[in-house]
Amino acid sequence: MRASHSSRMPATPDRADGARPARGVVALLLGDGAGPLFRVRRALLVLALAACVLAALAVAGVPDRTGGLRLAGVAAVAALALVWLRAARRGALSPWDEPIELLALFAVGLAAGPAPSLAVVFTGLYLRSLYASRLRAVAGLAIYAAAYTGAVSAAGGDGVREGLEQLPALALGCAVMQAFAVMLARHERSLARERILLEASVALAAARDREGLYDAILRAVERVGDGRLPAAVVALVPGEPDADAGFTVRAANGAWLPGLVGAPLAQAELPGDLVAALAQGRSSAVESPRLVGLELHAPPELDALQGVCLPLSVRGSTRGFLAVFGPAVARQDDAAALAALAGDAALALAAADAADSAADDRSIARLTATASRE
């Protein structure tokens, strides 16, 4: 039996912010996207890059600009394009994006003029809103509006009036894009959880032994938590279920749980509300791994790591529990997916118990027949 199950990132992570692994520029612009959020981001990226091209042409064509200002304008356009491409490749904004965009947008506004720079302002703000949290979306709105207002004022125009005229459209588009991104990200996470649970059910059904069952359970737990779950434990009742029987750890996942497999967990040492919840087939939140009897294995820095204990029960009979620790258990949708996984795991373990019992019965029958003949 495997002593522990090594922690690994899932092959296709589905993060809360909809982020994806870094892509090449060609694959980013021409490849197939992983979901609707990626395709929307790519469409806005293409528009933003087209706006950058128009702004660069405007910088070259606007008269009465010095060579230095034209060079600064082209460099600013290139900087904006690189910032947006980097965000698209990594699926997230950088802490340095706002300062770079503020200076670059101001330079573009001076070099290209108010009208051409508006195309960059609108498409860039809408694009970054698809990656930003609500707070960073508001910060981006303020920075883009300030850069445009400052550029118009520095060019001799009424920057405040121009900025206030554009602010409602900027704010409305920013809010719509940010809300749209959140909705699409939730939809993608929901589809990913359904796919993980389906694949876990197939893996549980295809497992040929108990080690395969435990491996399939812990792999699915990792994928549901997007690799953010530091530990998971499968503990089962040895033999027939009994009100006073303890549990034995059969599988464990996490680098901080070496040597845990085979360790007994006495019910008397578990919290009373946890024991009652497991007996009733209910999940129970736990504030620390130590409350589940892992005090000899949990390091001090994980003392306050929250988790959840999910019963492995079939027809009212609890055969054990699945304990999962990490930040993902705090999200209601991920917790529901873990509960569904625990239900599938309980059925697979019950089927394994039935198969073992049938095999034992056949062995006893063969021994009895052999003894009767002798």
N, C-alpha and C positions, 0 to 999 in steps of 0.2 A: 504494500500500500504506500502511496506517495505521502511523504511526511509533510510536505507543504506545497502549495500551488503558487508558483512565482507570479509576482505582479507584473502585468504588462498592459500597454495601451491597446485599445481596440483598433482593429484595422481601419475602420471608417468612423472616426469620432464624430459625434453630433453634439457640439458644445452648446452652452446656453446662449451664447452670442451668435450662434450660427457660423462660427469660424471654421475654416478648413485648412488643411496643410498647405504649405507654400506651393505655388504653381509657377511654371515658366510663363513668360509673357505670351508666347504663341498659344500655349495650351489654355491660358486664361481667356484669350480673346476668341479663339477658334474651337477649342475643345468642348466636349459635352459637359454640361454642368451637373453637379450632384443633386440639385433640387431647385425649386422655384425661386428661393431667395438668391441663390447664386446667379440665376439667369437674369433676375431683376437688377442685381448689382452690376452684372456685366453690361446690360443695356445702358444703364446710367453712366458707366465708365466710358463706353464708346461715345456717348454724347458729350461727356466732359472732355475727352481727348479731342473731339472735333471742335469744341469751343476753344481749346488751347491752340489748335491750328489756326482758327480764325483770328484769335488774339495776336498770334505771332505775325500773321499777315498784316493785321492792322498796325502793329508796331512798325513794321517795315514800310508801310504805305502812308502813314500819317506825316504830313509835312511839319516843318519847324520843330523837329526833334534833334537833339544833339546825338552824336555817335555814341557817347557814353550812355545816354538815356535809352537809346535803342538797344544797346547791348544788355543793359540791366533789365529791360523789358523782356527780351528773349530769354535771358537766364531765369527770370522769375517764372515765365511760362513753363520752361523746362522743369523747374523745381516743383511747380504744382503738379505737373504730369507725373513726375517721379513719386511724389507723395501719394497720389491717388493710386498709382500702379502698385506701390508697396502695400498699401492698405488692402487692395483687392487680392494680391498674392497671398498675404498672410491672414486675411479675413478679420483684421482688427486694426484699430487706430494706434498710433504711437504717441507717447507723451510729448514728443517734439513736433507733432503735426501742427498744432495751433500757432506757435510762434513763427514757424516757417510759412504757413499760409497767410498770416497777418502781413508779414513783410513782402511776400511775393505778390499778394493781391494789391497791396498799395503800389508796388512798382509797376504792375500791369496797368492799373488805373491811370497812373501818370503817363506811361509810355504809349498806351493804346487809346486812351480817352474813355469817357464814361460809358458810351453805348457798347463798344466791343467788350469792355471789361465786365459788363452785366451778364453776358453769356457765360463767362467763366464763373462769376459769383453764383448765379442760380444753379447751374449744373453741378458745380463743385459742392455747394452746400447741400443740395439734395442727395448727392452721392455719399458724402460723409455721414449724413443722417441715417443711412442704411446700416452703418457700422457702429454708431455711437449709442451710448446709454442716454437716458433722458437728460441727465446733467450735462454731458458733453455735447449733446445736440443743442442745448441752450447756449452753452459756451461758444460753439461754432457759429451760431446765429449772431451773437454779439460781436465776434471777431470779424466775420464777413461784413457785417453792416458797418462796423467801425473802419475797416480797411477801405471800403467803398466811399464812405463819407469823407475820410481823410484825403483820399486821392482826389475827389472832386473839389474839395476845399483848396488843396494845394495847387490845383490847376487853375484856380481863380473862379470857380463856380460856387453856387450856394449848396455846400455839401450837406448841411443839416436838412434843408428842404428836400433835396434829392434822396437822402437816406431815409427820411420819414415816408416819402412816397413809395419807396420800394420795400419798406419793412413789413407791411401786412402780407404781401405776396411771399416774401422770404419766410416769415414766421409760419404761415399756413402750410406752405410746401414742406418746410422742415418737420412740422408736427405730423403731417400726413405720412411722410416717408418713414419717420421713426416708428410710428404706430404700425405701419404696414410691415416693416422689418420685424417687429416683435411678433406680429401675428404669423408671418411666414416661418419664423424661427420656431415658434411653438408647434406649428403644423408639422415641420420637418422632424422635430423631436418626437412628436406623437407617432409619426410613421416609422421612425427609427426604432422606437420601443416596441411597436407591433412586430416589426421584422425580427428584432432580437428575441422576443418571446416565441415567435413561430420557429425560428432556427433552434432555440433552446429546446423546444418540445421535440423537434426532430432528433436532436442530439441525444436527449434523454431516452427516446424510444430506441435509438440505434445503439446505445451503450450495451456492451456485452458483459460487463461485470460492475461491481460496486465502485471500483476506482474510476471507471469511465463515467458512472453517474455523478460522483463527486466532482470530477473534473468538469463535466458539462454544467453543473450548477454554478461552480465558482467562476467559470468563464462567462456565463451569462450575467452574473452579478457584476463582474468587472465592466462588461459592455453597457449594462444599464447605467452604471455610475460613471461612464465615460472615463474610466481609469482613475477617478478621483476618490475611490473607496480604499482607504489604507488597509482594511482587513475585513475578512469574512470567515465565519466559523460554521461548520455543520456538526451539530451534536445530536446524537440519537440515544434513545433508551435501549440499554442492553437487554435483549430478550423481550418478553411480553410486556406491554404497557402496565405500569403499576403506579398507584398514587404516591407511594413513598420511594419509588425507584429514582435514582439519579440519572445523569446523562454521561455519555462518553463522547469525546470529540473524535469524529471520524475523518474530518478533512479541515484544513485551515489554509487561508490565503493571506499573505502579507509578510513582508520581511521581518517584522517585529514579533512574529509568532513562531519562532523555531522550536521544534520539539513538542508542539502542543498536541499533535495527533496521538490519541490513546489516553490523554489525561482525563480523569473522572471529574465531573461537576456535580457535587451533591446538591439535592434540592434544598436541604436544610440551610445551605450557605447562600442560596439565591434569595433575592427580595421576595416577600410574600405576594406583592401585587403582580410581579412577573410570573410566579408559579401559578397564581390564580388565572391570569390571562392565558397562559399556555394551556391550562387544563380546560378552559372554555373555548379554545381555538381562536383566540384573539391576539393580534399583534400588540406589542408593548414597547414603548420608547424607553431607552436606558441612557443615563447621563454619562456613563463612563464604562469602558470595558471591564473595569474592576468589579462592577456590580453583577457581571455575568460569570464571576469566578476566574477572571483572567489576571488577577493581581500579580501573579508570578511572572507574567509574560508581557504586560503592558508597561512600556517605559514611562517615566514621570511626565514627559511632555505630552503624552496622550491621555493623561488622567481625565481630562475634561472632554475627550472626543465623544461626541454624541453618536448614538446608533439606534437600531431597532431590532427586536427579537421577533421573528415571524414563526408561528407554529407550523410544524410539518404534521398535519393531522388529516385523517381520512375517516369519514363517517363518525365523527366525534371522538375518535381515538387518536391521541397525540403520540406520535412516535419520536419526536424530537423537536428541534428548532433550528432555524437559520438566523444567525446573528450577523448583522452588517453594520459597519462603522464607517463614518465619513460624511462629508458635507452634502452629498447627493441625497441622503435619507431625509433631509429637511424639506426637500421639494415634494409637494403633494403628488405630482404626476409620476415622479420616479419611485416614490414610496408605494404607489398603487401598482406599478410594474413589478416591483420586488415582491409584493404580496401575491400577485398572479404567478410569478415564478416559483414562489414557495409552494403554492397549490399544485403546480405541475410536478415539482420535485417530490412532494409528498405522494402523489399518485405513482410516480416512477419507483420510489422506494418501496411502496406497498406492493407493487407488482414484483419487484425483486424479492421481497419477503415471501410472497406466495410461490414464486418459482423455487426458492430455496426450500420451502416447506414441502413442495411437491417432490423435489429431488430427494429430500430426506425420507419421505414416505416410500418412494420407490426403492431406496437403498434398504430400508427396514424390511420391505416386502421381499426383496431378493434374499436377504439374510435369513428371513423366516422360512422361505421356501427351501433354501439350501439346508437349513438345520432339520426341517421335517423330513427331507429325503434321506438324510444321514441317520 
